[in-house]
Amino acid sequence: MRALLVEDDPDVCADVGIALRAAGFIVETAGDGEDAWFKGDTEDYDVCVLDLGLPRLDGLSVLRRWRGAGRGFPVLILSARDDWTEKVEGIESGADDYLAKPFEVGELVVRVRALVRRAAGQVSPLLDRGRLVLDTRRLSVALDGRPVRLSPLEYRLVDYLAHHDDRAVSAGELADHLYGAAESGDTNAVEALVLRLRRKLGAELIVTRRGFGYLLGGRG
């Protein structure tokens, strides 16, 4: 398994690199955003650990460029700020997970392994949910065969419902998945996101089960 570690702090880079190698990863490193962008655009990786506070090109810009170029490998972002708005911005830019500094290296390794397992479990990149088809590699959605432009956060919500389509998913669970456990009690952002998705996909595609949560429609 190949991991790209993007971190400009040599001590953090060394500690995380040692831990990832001990966990079985082949680790390549980049110390600035320009180098990270080039490596991520030209090489194939199973996962990336990406610091946001990088010289030459910041981490969010690197991530947006990768996603804009169709690079779909899972990305765990690191930030010196444990800030809810920065988490949202990171996820909107295409991140798969977020970890605030300082962190336990063991927790980072567990999260990285989980991202790799999730990505490896997708044998086919296409997830067919009736009228809605998700391309989990390109992080895109088609409705009735026509592409629909979604933000990364909107895509993550639809993807979560698609992977849990055997039940209704509560707003709290969605908030936990999208924004982290610390913000799971704030469901207003989820409700606003669902409203935006209904405008784009149609109200019948995001169904509310009162007292239970949301689920995907459009099967029949």
MARDO-40139 format. One record per residue (C-alpha): residue number from 1; residue in three letters; chain; x, y, z. Coordinates in nm, 3 decimals. Example, Ala and Ser with C-alpha at 12.3 -4.5 7.8 and 13.67 -1.06 7.14 Angstrom:
# residues 2
<zadren:1&koltor:Ala&kedo:A&xx:1.230&yy:-0.450&zz:0.780>
<zadren:2&koltor:Ser&kedo:A&xx:1.367&yy:-0.106&zz:0.714>
***
This chain:
# residues 220
<zadren:1&koltor:Met&kedo:A&xx:0.000&yy:0.000&zz:0.000>
<zadren:2&koltor:Arg&kedo:A&xx:0.137&yy:0.340&zz:-0.101>
<zadren:3&koltor:Ala&kedo:A&xx:0.080&yy:0.647&zz:0.113>
<zadren:4&koltor:Leu&kedo:A&xx:0.164&yy:1.007&zz:0.035>
<zadren:5&koltor:Leu&kedo:A&xx:0.253&yy:1.204&zz:0.348>
<zadren:6&koltor:Val&kedo:A&xx:0.246&yy:1.581&zz:0.298>
<zadren:7&koltor:Glu&kedo:A&xx:0.383&yy:1.768&zz:0.600>
<zadren:8&koltor:Asp&kedo:A&xx:0.630&yy:2.057&zz:0.628>
<zadren:9&koltor:Asp&kedo:A&xx:0.715&yy:1.998&zz:0.997>
<zadren:10&koltor:Pro&kedo:A&xx:1.012&yy:1.755&zz:0.989>
<zadren:11&koltor:Asp&kedo:A&xx:0.940&yy:1.615&zz:1.337>
<zadren:12&koltor:Val&kedo:A&xx:0.574&yy:1.541&zz:1.262>
<zadren:13&koltor:Cys&kedo:A&xx:0.669&yy:1.401&zz:0.922>
<zadren:14&koltor:Ala&kedo:A&xx:0.927&yy:1.169&zz:1.079>
<zadren:15&koltor:Asp&kedo:A&xx:0.692&yy:1.042&zz:1.353>
<zadren:16&koltor:Val&kedo:A&xx:0.399&yy:0.981&zz:1.119>
<zadren:17&koltor:Gly&kedo:A&xx:0.623&yy:0.826&zz:0.854>
<zadren:18&koltor:Ile&kedo:A&xx:0.768&yy:0.578&zz:1.104>
<zadren:19&koltor:Ala&kedo:A&xx:0.420&yy:0.480&zz:1.225>
<zadren:20&koltor:Leu&kedo:A&xx:0.281&yy:0.433&zz:0.873>
<zadren:21&koltor:Arg&kedo:A&xx:0.579&yy:0.225&zz:0.765>
<zadren:22&koltor:Ala&kedo:A&xx:0.541&yy:0.010&zz:1.076>
<zadren:23&koltor:Ala&kedo:A&xx:0.177&yy:-0.041&zz:0.972>
<zadren:24&koltor:Gly&kedo:A&xx:0.288&yy:-0.175&zz:0.634>
<zadren:25&koltor:Phe&kedo:A&xx:0.271&yy:0.133&zz:0.412>
<zadren:26&koltor:Ile&kedo:A&xx:0.526&yy:0.241&zz:0.154>
<zadren:27&koltor:Val&kedo:A&xx:0.551&yy:0.610&zz:0.238>
<zadren:28&koltor:Glu&kedo:A&xx:0.648&yy:0.893&zz:0.006>
<zadren:29&koltor:Thr&kedo:A&xx:0.675&yy:1.244&zz:0.144>
<zadren:30&koltor:Ala&kedo:A&xx:0.632&yy:1.600&zz:0.024>
<zadren:31&koltor:Gly&kedo:A&xx:0.725&yy:1.909&zz:0.222>
<zadren:32&koltor:Asp&kedo:A&xx:0.536&yy:2.176&zz:0.030>
<zadren:33&koltor:Gly&kedo:A&xx:0.215&yy:2.215&zz:-0.167>
<zadren:34&koltor:Glu&kedo:A&xx:0.368&yy:2.234&zz:-0.514>
<zadren:35&koltor:Asp&kedo:A&xx:0.558&yy:1.908&zz:-0.467>
<zadren:36&koltor:Ala&kedo:A&xx:0.246&yy:1.745&zz:-0.319>
<zadren:37&koltor:Trp&kedo:A&xx:0.029&yy:1.857&zz:-0.611>
<zadren:38&koltor:Phe&kedo:A&xx:0.275&yy:1.716&zz:-0.864>
<zadren:39&koltor:Lys&kedo:A&xx:0.316&yy:1.380&zz:-0.688>
<zadren:40&koltor:Gly&kedo:A&xx:-0.056&yy:1.334&zz:-0.630>
<zadren:41&koltor:Asp&kedo:A&xx:-0.133&yy:1.422&zz:-0.991>
<zadren:42&koltor:Thr&kedo:A&xx:0.127&yy:1.192&zz:-1.148>
<zadren:43&koltor:Glu&kedo:A&xx:0.151&yy:0.895&zz:-0.910>
<zadren:44&koltor:Asp&kedo:A&xx:-0.102&yy:0.643&zz:-0.780>
<zadren:45&koltor:Tyr&kedo:A&xx:-0.154&yy:0.626&zz:-0.403>
<zadren:46&koltor:Asp&kedo:A&xx:-0.383&yy:0.425&zz:-0.180>
<zadren:47&koltor:Val&kedo:A&xx:-0.416&yy:0.710&zz:0.070>
<zadren:48&koltor:Cys&kedo:A&xx:-0.279&yy:1.055&zz:0.150>
<zadren:49&koltor:Val&kedo:A&xx:-0.218&yy:1.239&zz:0.478>
<zadren:50&koltor:Leu&kedo:A&xx:-0.227&yy:1.609&zz:0.392>
<zadren:51&koltor:Asp&kedo:A&xx:-0.136&yy:1.898&zz:0.622>
<zadren:52&koltor:Leu&kedo:A&xx:-0.327&yy:2.219&zz:0.547>
<zadren:53&koltor:Gly&kedo:A&xx:-0.060&yy:2.470&zz:0.652>
<zadren:54&koltor:Leu&kedo:A&xx:0.191&yy:2.416&zz:0.371>
<zadren:55&koltor:Pro&kedo:A&xx:0.441&yy:2.653&zz:0.209>
<zadren:56&koltor:Arg&kedo:A&xx:0.419&yy:2.748&zz:-0.163>
<zadren:57&koltor:Leu&kedo:A&xx:0.062&yy:2.612&zz:-0.200>
<zadren:58&koltor:Asp&kedo:A&xx:-0.179&yy:2.554&zz:0.090>
<zadren:59&koltor:Gly&kedo:A&xx:-0.329&yy:2.210&zz:0.154>
<zadren:60&koltor:Leu&kedo:A&xx:-0.687&yy:2.300&zz:0.058>
<zadren:61&koltor:Ser&kedo:A&xx:-0.570&yy:2.432&zz:-0.279>
<zadren:62&koltor:Val&kedo:A&xx:-0.374&yy:2.110&zz:-0.337>
<zadren:63&koltor:Leu&kedo:A&xx:-0.679&yy:1.902&zz:-0.251>
<zadren:64&koltor:Arg&kedo:A&xx:-0.910&yy:2.105&zz:-0.477>
<zadren:65&koltor:Arg&kedo:A&xx:-0.667&yy:2.065&zz:-0.767>
<zadren:66&koltor:Trp&kedo:A&xx:-0.649&yy:1.689&zz:-0.716>
<zadren:67&koltor:Arg&kedo:A&xx:-1.026&yy:1.650&zz:-0.702>
<zadren:68&koltor:Gly&kedo:A&xx:-1.068&yy:1.881&zz:-1.000>
<zadren:69&koltor:Ala&kedo:A&xx:-0.832&yy:1.658&zz:-1.196>
<zadren:70&koltor:Gly&kedo:A&xx:-1.030&yy:1.347&zz:-1.100>
<zadren:71&koltor:Arg&kedo:A&xx:-0.781&yy:1.214&zz:-0.844>
<zadren:72&koltor:Gly&kedo:A&xx:-1.000&yy:1.013&zz:-0.609>
<zadren:73&koltor:Phe&kedo:A&xx:-0.761&yy:0.854&zz:-0.356>
<zadren:74&koltor:Pro&kedo:A&xx:-0.876&yy:0.902&zz:0.005>
<zadren:75&koltor:Val&kedo:A&xx:-0.730&yy:1.201&zz:0.187>
<zadren:76&koltor:Leu&kedo:A&xx:-0.697&yy:1.260&zz:0.561>
<zadren:77&koltor:Ile&kedo:A&xx:-0.628&yy:1.628&zz:0.630>
<zadren:78&koltor:Leu&kedo:A&xx:-0.431&yy:1.758&zz:0.929>
<zadren:79&koltor:Ser&kedo:A&xx:-0.475&yy:2.103&zz:1.077>
<zadren:80&koltor:Ala&kedo:A&xx:-0.327&yy:2.297&zz:1.365>
<zadren:81&koltor:Arg&kedo:A&xx:-0.674&yy:2.444&zz:1.427>
<zadren:82&koltor:Asp&kedo:A&xx:-0.958&yy:2.237&zz:1.572>
<zadren:83&koltor:Asp&kedo:A&xx:-1.208&yy:2.462&zz:1.399>
<zadren:84&koltor:Trp&kedo:A&xx:-1.552&yy:2.347&zz:1.285>
<zadren:85&koltor:Thr&kedo:A&xx:-1.556&yy:2.585&zz:0.988>
<zadren:86&koltor:Glu&kedo:A&xx:-1.221&yy:2.456&zz:0.869>
<zadren:87&koltor:Lys&kedo:A&xx:-1.349&yy:2.099&zz:0.893>
<zadren:88&koltor:Val&kedo:A&xx:-1.644&yy:2.191&zz:0.674>
<zadren:89&koltor:Glu&kedo:A&xx:-1.418&yy:2.367&zz:0.423>
<zadren:90&koltor:Gly&kedo:A&xx:-1.189&yy:2.066&zz:0.411>
<zadren:91&koltor:Ile&kedo:A&xx:-1.473&yy:1.825&zz:0.348>
<zadren:92&koltor:Glu&kedo:A&xx:-1.625&yy:2.061&zz:0.090>
<zadren:93&koltor:Ser&kedo:A&xx:-1.289&yy:2.054&zz:-0.087>
<zadren:94&koltor:Gly&kedo:A&xx:-1.294&yy:1.675&zz:-0.108>
<zadren:95&koltor:Ala&kedo:A&xx:-1.132&yy:1.545&zz:0.212>
<zadren:96&koltor:Asp&kedo:A&xx:-1.242&yy:1.207&zz:0.348>
<zadren:97&koltor:Asp&kedo:A&xx:-1.141&yy:1.265&zz:0.711>
<zadren:98&koltor:Tyr&kedo:A&xx:-1.003&yy:1.537&zz:0.937>
<zadren:99&koltor:Leu&kedo:A&xx:-0.766&yy:1.526&zz:1.233>
<zadren:100&koltor:Ala&kedo:A&xx:-0.666&yy:1.826&zz:1.445>
<zadren:101&koltor:Lys&kedo:A&xx:-0.316&yy:1.874&zz:1.585>
<zadren:102&koltor:Pro&kedo:A&xx:-0.188&yy:1.769&zz:1.827>
<zadren:103&koltor:Phe&kedo:A&xx:-0.298&yy:1.410&zz:1.768>
<zadren:104&koltor:Glu&kedo:A&xx:-0.204&yy:1.061&zz:1.874>
<zadren:105&koltor:Val&kedo:A&xx:-0.010&yy:0.891&zz:1.595>
<zadren:106&koltor:Gly&kedo:A&xx:-0.190&yy:0.566&zz:1.674>
<zadren:107&koltor:Glu&kedo:A&xx:-0.526&yy:0.730&zz:1.604>
<zadren:108&koltor:Leu&kedo:A&xx:-0.398&yy:0.862&zz:1.273>
<zadren:109&koltor:Val&kedo:A&xx:-0.288&yy:0.513&zz:1.167>
<zadren:110&koltor:Val&kedo:A&xx:-0.629&yy:0.370&zz:1.260>
<zadren:111&koltor:Arg&kedo:A&xx:-0.805&yy:0.637&zz:1.055>
<zadren:112&koltor:Val&kedo:A&xx:-0.575&yy:0.586&zz:0.757>
<zadren:113&koltor:Arg&kedo:A&xx:-0.633&yy:0.211&zz:0.762>
<zadren:114&koltor:Ala&kedo:A&xx:-1.010&yy:0.267&zz:0.776>
<zadren:115&koltor:Leu&kedo:A&xx:-0.994&yy:0.493&zz:0.468>
<zadren:116&koltor:Val&kedo:A&xx:-0.795&yy:0.233&zz:0.277>
<zadren:117&koltor:Arg&kedo:A&xx:-1.035&yy:-0.046&zz:0.375>
<zadren:118&koltor:Arg&kedo:A&xx:-1.333&yy:0.160&zz:0.266>
<zadren:119&koltor:Ala&kedo:A&xx:-1.176&yy:0.243&zz:-0.069>
<zadren:120&koltor:Ala&kedo:A&xx:-1.062&yy:-0.118&zz:-0.127>
<zadren:121&koltor:Gly&kedo:A&xx:-1.411&yy:-0.250&zz:-0.057>
<zadren:122&koltor:Gln&kedo:A&xx:-1.547&yy:-0.071&zz:-0.360>
<zadren:123&koltor:Val&kedo:A&xx:-1.493&yy:-0.338&zz:-0.627>
<zadren:124&koltor:Ser&kedo:A&xx:-1.687&yy:-0.138&zz:-0.885>
<zadren:125&koltor:Pro&kedo:A&xx:-1.669&yy:0.241&zz:-0.872>
<zadren:126&koltor:Leu&kedo:A&xx:-2.036&yy:0.263&zz:-0.977>
<zadren:127&koltor:Leu&kedo:A&xx:-2.305&yy:0.248&zz:-0.710>
<zadren:128&koltor:Asp&kedo:A&xx:-2.646&yy:0.197&zz:-0.873>
<zadren:129&koltor:Arg&kedo:A&xx:-2.940&yy:0.320&zz:-0.667>
<zadren:130&koltor:Gly&kedo:A&xx:-3.213&yy:0.322&zz:-0.929>
<zadren:131&koltor:Arg&kedo:A&xx:-3.251&yy:0.668&zz:-1.079>
<zadren:132&koltor:Leu&kedo:A&xx:-2.933&yy:0.773&zz:-0.903>
<zadren:133&koltor:Val&kedo:A&xx:-2.588&yy:0.635&zz:-0.993>
<zadren:134&koltor:Leu&kedo:A&xx:-2.278&yy:0.733&zz:-0.796>
<zadren:135&koltor:Asp&kedo:A&xx:-1.924&yy:0.707&zz:-0.933>
<zadren:136&koltor:Thr&kedo:A&xx:-1.724&yy:0.656&zz:-0.615>
<zadren:137&koltor:Arg&kedo:A&xx:-1.393&yy:0.696&zz:-0.797>
<zadren:138&koltor:Arg&kedo:A&xx:-1.471&yy:1.028&zz:-0.963>
<zadren:139&koltor:Leu&kedo:A&xx:-1.696&yy:1.138&zz:-0.674>
<zadren:140&koltor:Ser&kedo:A&xx:-1.976&yy:1.224&zz:-0.913>
<zadren:141&koltor:Val&kedo:A&xx:-2.351&yy:1.160&zz:-0.941>
<zadren:142&koltor:Ala&kedo:A&xx:-2.583&yy:1.101&zz:-1.236>
<zadren:143&koltor:Leu&kedo:A&xx:-2.961&yy:1.131&zz:-1.216>
<zadren:144&koltor:Asp&kedo:A&xx:-3.157&yy:0.948&zz:-1.487>
<zadren:145&koltor:Gly&kedo:A&xx:-2.831&yy:0.921&zz:-1.681>
<zadren:146&koltor:Arg&kedo:A&xx:-2.750&yy:1.292&zz:-1.666>
<zadren:147&koltor:Pro&kedo:A&xx:-2.464&yy:1.427&zz:-1.449>
<zadren:148&koltor:Val&kedo:A&xx:-2.559&yy:1.649&zz:-1.156>
<zadren:149&koltor:Arg&kedo:A&xx:-2.304&yy:1.891&zz:-1.015>
<zadren:150&koltor:Leu&kedo:A&xx:-2.271&yy:1.843&zz:-0.638>
<zadren:151&koltor:Ser&kedo:A&xx:-2.035&yy:1.999&zz:-0.389>
<zadren:152&koltor:Pro&kedo:A&xx:-1.804&yy:1.753&zz:-0.207>
<zadren:153&koltor:Leu&kedo:A&xx:-2.015&yy:1.787&zz:0.108>
<zadren:154&koltor:Glu&kedo:A&xx:-2.337&yy:1.722&zz:-0.085>
<zadren:155&koltor:Tyr&kedo:A&xx:-2.176&yy:1.419&zz:-0.247>
<zadren:156&koltor:Arg&kedo:A&xx:-2.066&yy:1.280&zz:0.090>
<zadren:157&koltor:Leu&kedo:A&xx:-2.420&yy:1.300&zz:0.223>
<zadren:158&koltor:Val&kedo:A&xx:-2.568&yy:1.124&zz:-0.081>
<zadren:159&koltor:Asp&kedo:A&xx:-2.288&yy:0.865&zz:-0.070>
<zadren:160&koltor:Tyr&kedo:A&xx:-2.359&yy:0.792&zz:0.298>
<zadren:161&koltor:Leu&kedo:A&xx:-2.730&yy:0.744&zz:0.232>
<zadren:162&koltor:Ala&kedo:A&xx:-2.650&yy:0.522&zz:-0.066>
<zadren:163&koltor:His&kedo:A&xx:-2.427&yy:0.299&zz:0.147>
<zadren:164&koltor:His&kedo:A&xx:-2.695&yy:0.277&zz:0.421>
<zadren:165&koltor:Asp&kedo:A&xx:-3.000&yy:0.246&zz:0.200>
<zadren:166&koltor:Asp&kedo:A&xx:-3.147&yy:-0.036&zz:0.406>
<zadren:167&koltor:Arg&kedo:A&xx:-3.258&yy:0.211&zz:0.677>
<zadren:168&koltor:Ala&kedo:A&xx:-3.336&yy:0.572&zz:0.756>
<zadren:169&koltor:Val&kedo:A&xx:-3.031&yy:0.770&zz:0.872>
<zadren:170&koltor:Ser&kedo:A&xx:-3.083&yy:1.030&zz:1.144>
<zadren:171&koltor:Ala&kedo:A&xx:-2.970&yy:1.391&zz:1.105>
<zadren:172&koltor:Gly&kedo:A&xx:-2.741&yy:1.343&zz:1.405>
<zadren:173&koltor:Glu&kedo:A&xx:-2.567&yy:1.046&zz:1.245>
<zadren:174&koltor:Leu&kedo:A&xx:-2.521&yy:1.243&zz:0.924>
<zadren:175&koltor:Ala&kedo:A&xx:-2.377&yy:1.538&zz:1.118>
<zadren:176&koltor:Asp&kedo:A&xx:-2.136&yy:1.302&zz:1.292>
<zadren:177&koltor:His&kedo:A&xx:-2.025&yy:1.158&zz:0.957>
<zadren:178&koltor:Leu&kedo:A&xx:-1.992&yy:1.493&zz:0.780>
<zadren:179&koltor:Tyr&kedo:A&xx:-1.856&yy:1.720&zz:1.052>
<zadren:180&koltor:Gly&kedo:A&xx:-1.720&yy:1.496&zz:1.326>
<zadren:181&koltor:Ala&kedo:A&xx:-1.850&yy:1.373&zz:1.661>
<zadren:182&koltor:Ala&kedo:A&xx:-1.799&yy:1.711&zz:1.831>
<zadren:183&koltor:Glu&kedo:A&xx:-2.061&yy:1.869&zz:1.603>
<zadren:184&koltor:Ser&kedo:A&xx:-2.303&yy:1.575&zz:1.580>
<zadren:185&koltor:Gly&kedo:A&xx:-2.559&yy:1.756&zz:1.793>
<zadren:186&koltor:Asp&kedo:A&xx:-2.591&yy:2.041&zz:1.544>
<zadren:187&koltor:Thr&kedo:A&xx:-2.835&yy:1.916&zz:1.280>
<zadren:188&koltor:Asn&kedo:A&xx:-2.921&yy:2.253&zz:1.125>
<zadren:189&koltor:Ala&kedo:A&xx:-2.635&yy:2.226&zz:0.876>
<zadren:190&koltor:Val&kedo:A&xx:-2.756&yy:1.881&zz:0.770>
<zadren:191&koltor:Glu&kedo:A&xx:-3.109&yy:2.006&zz:0.718>
<zadren:192&koltor:Ala&kedo:A&xx:-2.979&yy:2.292&zz:0.502>
<zadren:193&koltor:Leu&kedo:A&xx:-2.771&yy:2.046&zz:0.302>
<zadren:194&koltor:Val&kedo:A&xx:-3.071&yy:1.819&zz:0.245>
<zadren:195&koltor:Leu&kedo:A&xx:-3.270&yy:2.119&zz:0.124>
<zadren:196&koltor:Arg&kedo:A&xx:-2.999&yy:2.203&zz:-0.131>
<zadren:197&koltor:Leu&kedo:A&xx:-2.989&yy:1.842&zz:-0.250>
<zadren:198&koltor:Arg&kedo:A&xx:-3.365&yy:1.829&zz:-0.294>
<zadren:199&koltor:Arg&kedo:A&xx:-3.345&yy:2.135&zz:-0.518>
<zadren:200&koltor:Lys&kedo:A&xx:-3.083&yy:1.964&zz:-0.734>
<zadren:201&koltor:Leu&kedo:A&xx:-3.212&yy:1.605&zz:-0.734>
<zadren:202&koltor:Gly&kedo:A&xx:-3.583&yy:1.644&zz:-0.662>
<zadren:203&koltor:Ala&kedo:A&xx:-3.770&yy:1.613&zz:-0.335>
<zadren:204&koltor:Glu&kedo:A&xx:-3.856&yy:1.247&zz:-0.404>
<zadren:205&koltor:Leu&kedo:A&xx:-3.485&yy:1.149&zz:-0.406>
<zadren:206&koltor:Ile&kedo:A&xx:-3.424&yy:1.244&zz:-0.040>
<zadren:207&koltor:Val&kedo:A&xx:-3.714&yy:1.106&zz:0.162>
<zadren:208&koltor:Thr&kedo:A&xx:-3.788&yy:1.200&zz:0.524>
<zadren:209&koltor:Arg&kedo:A&xx:-3.912&yy:0.933&zz:0.765>
<zadren:210&koltor:Arg&kedo:A&xx:-4.042&yy:1.142&zz:1.053>
<zadren:211&koltor:Gly&kedo:A&xx:-3.888&yy:1.040&zz:1.382>
<zadren:212&koltor:Phe&kedo:A&xx:-3.621&yy:0.830&zz:1.207>
<zadren:213&koltor:Gly&kedo:A&xx:-3.429&yy:1.033&zz:0.948>
<zadren:214&koltor:Tyr&kedo:A&xx:-3.352&yy:1.039&zz:0.578>
<zadren:215&koltor:Leu&kedo:A&xx:-3.318&yy:0.778&zz:0.306>
<zadren:216&koltor:Leu&kedo:A&xx:-3.275&yy:0.770&zz:-0.069>
<zadren:217&koltor:Gly&kedo:A&xx:-3.582&yy:0.743&zz:-0.290>
<zadren:218&koltor:Gly&kedo:A&xx:-3.618&yy:0.691&zz:-0.663>
<zadren:219&koltor:Arg&kedo:A&xx:-3.584&yy:0.314&zz:-0.663>
<zadren:220&koltor:Gly&kedo:A&xx:-3.908&yy:0.232&zz:-0.837>
***
